[in-house]
Amino acid sequence: MQENLERGRVDLYDMRGFGFVVDGRGTRYFFRSENFAFGVPYLSEGDEVVFIPRPGSPSPVADCIRSAPTKSERNAAEALLKALSE
């Protein structure tokens, strides 16, 4: 089962290890530093991220947070997938 990734921006990040990510629809997702995907040492407010949305109480939770790929990284991945499918 593949889970849907959402894109968003870090809205608040407290150095104590928690914060919020806001998606394109304005939904705020809570996170703790343990919700970071491996290899994500630090995020700053305003950073673009991808994450798996999960239900939570009182607000939904952002899980498996990682930095969003740049446009050049996305283009390279698409080119590789296209080359592999030919």
C-alpha positions in Angstrom: 0.0 0.0 0.0 1.5 3.3 -1.1 0.7 6.3 1.1 0.0 9.8 -0.3 2.6 12.4 0.2 1.6 16.0 0.8 3.7 19.1 0.2 3.8 21.9 2.6 5.9 24.5 4.4 7.2 24.6 7.9 5.0 27.1 9.7 6.6 26.9 13.1 9.5 25.0 14.4 10.6 25.2 18.0 14.1 24.2 18.9 12.6 21.9 21.6 11.6 19.6 18.7 8.0 20.3 17.7 6.2 22.5 15.2 3.6 22.7 12.5 3.6 22.2 8.7 0.9 23.9 6.6 -0.2 22.4 3.3 -1.5 24.2 0.2 -5.0 24.2 1.5 -4.1 25.8 4.8 -4.4 22.7 6.9 -1.9 22.7 9.8 -0.2 19.4 10.8 1.6 19.0 14.1 5.0 17.3 14.2 7.7 16.3 16.7 11.3 15.8 15.7 10.8 12.0 15.8 8.4 12.5 12.8 11.4 13.4 10.6 12.5 10.9 8.0 16.0 9.6 8.4 18.7 12.1 7.3 16.7 15.2 8.2 18.8 16.9 10.8 17.2 20.3 10.9 14.3 22.3 9.4 13.7 26.0 9.5 10.5 27.9 9.3 9.5 28.4 5.7 11.3 25.3 4.4 9.4 23.3 1.8 8.8 19.7 2.9 6.9 16.6 1.9 5.2 14.4 4.5 2.6 11.7 5.1 -0.6 13.1 6.7 -2.0 11.1 9.6 -5.0 11.7 11.7 -4.4 13.1 15.2 -6.0 14.9 18.1 -6.5 17.8 18.4 -4.9 18.4 14.9 -3.6 16.1 12.1 0.0 14.9 12.3 2.8 15.3 9.7 4.8 12.0 9.6 8.0 11.0 7.7 8.8 14.6 7.1 11.7 15.3 4.7 12.9 18.2 2.6 10.9 18.6 -0.6 12.9 17.8 -3.8 14.0 20.8 -5.8 12.8 21.3 -9.4 16.1 20.0 -10.8 15.9 16.9 -8.6 12.3 16.2 -9.8 13.4 16.7 -13.4 16.3 14.3 -13.0 14.1 11.7 -11.4 11.5 12.0 -14.2 14.2 11.7 -16.9 15.6 8.6 -15.2 12.1 7.0 -15.0 11.5 7.8 -18.6 14.8 6.3 -19.7 14.2 3.2 -17.7 10.7 2.7 -19.2 12.0 2.9 -22.8 
